[in-house]
Structure formats: C-alpha cells, structure tokens
Amino acid sequence: MQKLNFKNNVSETLLINVYMRHLDFKDRGPILNDPFSSAVVEQIDYDFAKFDDARLSKTGTVIRAKFFDDETLRLAAELDRPIIV
C-alpha cells in the first residue's frame, strides 16, 4: 500500500473523483460500475473518510464522469483515428 503525501489542498482534491467513482461502484445500482476505481482506492494509504458525507459531491462527480465517459466512447466510435487525452 502506498502512502500519499500532499503539499497542498489543491493536489489532494485529485483523489475526490476516484473515491466518488469507488463509492458509486459499491452502490447497489452503480451508474459508472467502475471496478478499477475500487482497486485504486484500496491500494492507497489515505483517510478517505472526510469525503464520506459529501453525497451531493458524489452525485455531481458521478454524473459528470458518466457524461464524459459517454461522450468519449461516442467520439471514439465516430472518428477514424481519434486522439483522446
């Protein structure tokens, strides 16, 4: 397990997205169904508990991620040689 150290609060916010995806995966009816996020969260030595009560943040994060995932898949299917970053 890898211990993470952050120099500031801004860099720490990078974990919010992966943790919210993980919480969604653990739900009975996940929107994203992202097992990779759970694998990542389980390998990081970090106290994610501070994000547990952020239900609206989870909802917003998951809906935004679903939109971008769907658009990425759509564009990848439409374009001959897409470049996706």
C-alpha positions in Angstrom: 0.0 0.0 0.0 1.4 3.4 -1.0 1.2 6.3 1.5 0.4 9.6 -0.2 1.7 13.0 0.9 0.3 16.2 -0.4 2.0 19.6 -0.5 -1.3 21.5 -0.6 -5.1 21.0 -0.5 -5.5 21.5 -4.3 -3.5 18.4 -5.1 -5.4 16.4 -2.5 -8.6 17.1 -4.4 -7.4 14.9 -7.2 -8.5 11.9 -5.0 -12.1 13.0 -4.8 -13.0 11.8 -8.3 -11.5 8.3 -7.9 -13.1 8.0 -4.5 -16.5 9.0 -5.6 -16.3 6.6 -8.5 -15.3 3.9 -6.0 -18.4 4.7 -3.8 -20.6 4.5 -6.9 -19.1 1.1 -7.7 -20.0 -0.1 -4.2 -23.7 1.1 -4.6 -26.4 -1.5 -5.3 -27.2 0.3 -8.6 -24.0 1.9 -9.8 -24.1 4.5 -12.6 -20.5 4.0 -13.7 -19.8 0.5 -12.5 -16.0 1.2 -12.4 -14.1 -1.7 -10.7 -10.8 0.0 -11.5 -11.6 2.9 -9.1 -12.1 0.5 -6.2 -8.8 -1.3 -7.0 -7.0 2.1 -7.0 -8.7 3.3 -3.7 -7.9 0.0 -2.0 -4.2 0.4 -2.8 -3.8 4.0 -1.5 -3.0 4.6 2.1 -5.2 7.6 2.7 -8.0 8.5 5.0 -10.9 8.9 2.6 -13.5 9.2 5.4 -13.5 13.0 5.1 -15.3 12.6 1.8 -17.9 10.1 3.0 -20.6 12.7 3.9 -20.3 14.5 0.6 -23.4 12.9 -1.0 -24.1 15.8 -3.4 -20.4 15.9 -4.4 -20.6 12.2 -5.2 -23.8 12.6 -7.3 -22.3 15.5 -9.2 -18.9 13.8 -9.7 -20.6 10.6 -10.9 -23.0 12.3 -13.3 -20.2 14.5 -14.8 -17.9 11.4 -15.2 -20.8 9.5 -16.9 -21.3 12.4 -19.3 -17.5 12.5 -20.2 -17.3 8.7 -20.4 -20.3 8.5 -22.8 -19.0 11.4 -24.9 -15.5 9.8 -25.1 -17.0 6.5 -26.3 -19.3 8.2 -28.8 -16.4 10.2 -30.3 -14.1 7.2 -30.4 -16.8 5.3 -32.3 -17.5 8.2 -34.7 -14.0 9.3 -35.6 -11.5 7.3 -37.7 -8.4 8.0 -35.6 -9.4 9.9 -32.5 -6.8 11.3 -30.1 -8.2 11.1 -26.6 -6.3 12.7 -23.8 
